[in-house]
C-alpha cells in the first residue's frame, strides 16, 4: 500500500506527548494493518487473496487476521459486511 493523499494534522497528542502521524504522501503502509489497507485486501480477487495467504501467513497471523485459511477468509468477509452496513447506514 502506498499513501497517495493525506488530510489532517501531522501529529496528535497522546498521553500529553506529541505523536507524529506517519502517513504523508508516498509513505508505504503495511497491507495487513490499518483500515484502508485491510478493506482493499478484503475486496481483492479470491486468487490474489489465496496467494497472499500462502506467501504472507506469518504477517497475516501477526496482524490478527487469522492463522488458518478459514479464519482469514472469515476476517475478510466480516470486513466486507461491516463496510456494506456503513454504506447503508450513512
N, C-alpha and C positions, 0 to 999 in steps of 0.2 A: 504494500500500500504506500502511496505517496500523497502527502498533503498538498493540494493544489489551491486551497483557498482558506483564509483564516479570518475570523471575526472575533472581536473581544480583546480583553486585556492580555498583556504579555506575562503577567504574574497575578497570583491570588495570595491572600493571606491565609495561612494555615497555622493554627495554634499560636497566633501572634507573630509568625515568621513569614516573610515573603517567599513564595514558592514559584519559580519560573515555570511557565507553561511552554513546553517544547513541542509546538505544533505549527510552526511557521511554514510558509510555502517552501516546498522542496524537502520537507522533513520526511524521512522514511518512518513508517508506522508498522508495528507488527501485525500480521494478518489474523492472529488468533486472540488478540487483546484489543479492546476498545469497541465501542458500539458501531462506529462507521465500518470498521474492518469486518466485524462479525456479521453485520447484515448483508454486506456484499458477499461474504463467504456463504451465507445461508441461501442465497439466490444463484449461486454458481450452478453450472450444469452437473448432473449426477456423476458423470465420468471424471470431471475435474475434482469434485469433492472426494471421490473414492481414491483418486491418485494422490491427492494431498494427504489423506488419512494414512495411506500406505507409507508415504515418504516422510511425513512430519508427525508421526504418532507421539513422540516424546513432547513436542511443543504443544500439541493439541491436549494431551493429558495434563501438562503443566498449566495450561490456561483454564482448566476446569470444564472443558467441553466434552469430556468423556475419555475413558480408557479403552472402550470397545467400539467397534463399528456401530453397533446398535445404539449405544449411549450417545455417540457423536451425532448420528442421524436424528435421534430424539431431541438433542440440544438445538440443532439447526431447524427442525420442524417447529419447536417451541418459539424460536426467534421469529420465524415467518408468521406464525399465528398471532404473536404479540404485535408485530408490525401491522398486520391486517386490522386488528382491533383498534390500534391507534389511528389508522386511516379513517375507519368508520366512525370513531368516537369524536373526531375533530370537527 
